[in-house]
Amino acid sequence: MILDGHSPDAIHQAAVLLRGGGLVAFPTETVYGLGADATSDTAVAGIFAAKGRPSDHPLIVHVASGVAGAEAVSRFAQPLPPFAALLVKAFWPGPLTLIVTRQHGVGAAAAGGQDTIGLRCPAHPVAQALLAACMAQGVPGLAGPSANRFGRVSPTTAAHVQHEFGDDLMVIDGGPCHVGIESTIVDCSRGAPVLLRPGGITRAQIEAVCGERVREPAELAQPDPRASGTLEAHYAPNAKLRLMDARALQTGLDVLGADAAHIAVWSRSLLTSRSQRVRQRRMPDDAVAAAQQLFAVLREFDAGGAKLIWIETPPDSPEWEGVRDRLRRAAAA
């Protein structure tokens, strides 16, 4: 069931359902999330069951903005280190998740049983309306992984979510997600900022705010906390995805010639094929626009019956890091 996210009645219905331990899909600026009361281990278990997700693979907890959000952060997390507080001030609400030390006795299931927990304050106005309504119902935060089956392509519209889970799941419609890939994840639990997953907030932006270099996971002696969306194979369409440069793409199309079939191509370069059964889409030259389109394009190719998806490798520049990460993991599936 899809409800209009701009309707106060719909937001109230969703908050009441969440307070009662139910699941609700909701929009954020990144992707749609599958939400449950993050303080209820029973409710959170419903997310793992619905997605087919291992229960030790942690979720991200979404909190409201402003004073209410600050109270929610203190409910779930121990005091933030100074550099994490700077990131909160600079980028919340926004597409940034911080891994911080968890308060004892709260959010254990959402954290996958770890002593750390991922927190994010989404910028989407419908998400903020829902979080405020949940606070009024006594729910301080929503555990909310992407609203899709585990390991598959993330949803960026309400229709994508409904296609995954059917009509029984309540879906709050907030329109297409304008960022289009999941949040940047920075581990703040080990005394220095560590980039665990690139996204819409870039490494350079984080370093400018922190005033220190962002580390790679391998640089710290302690093991990385498990974090959402960081498995080697993830974000995968049903079709087999391959990354190639423009020359390899054109060579492949030339070799197959008029016999090419069930192939979909997403490229910045202009390519030609003698087959009418090759579906081609133009990848934007702009990294932000490409990120916004990425998951929708993969779902479109799947829906069109593609068995192979060939994608031109994104540029090796900082602004493309998030897109490169998602495509690399999708190709590894």
Order of alpha helices (4+ residues) and beta strands (2+ residues): beta-alpha-beta-beta-alpha-beta-alpha-alpha-beta-beta-alpha-beta-alpha-beta-beta-beta-alpha-beta-alpha-beta-beta-alpha-beta-alpha
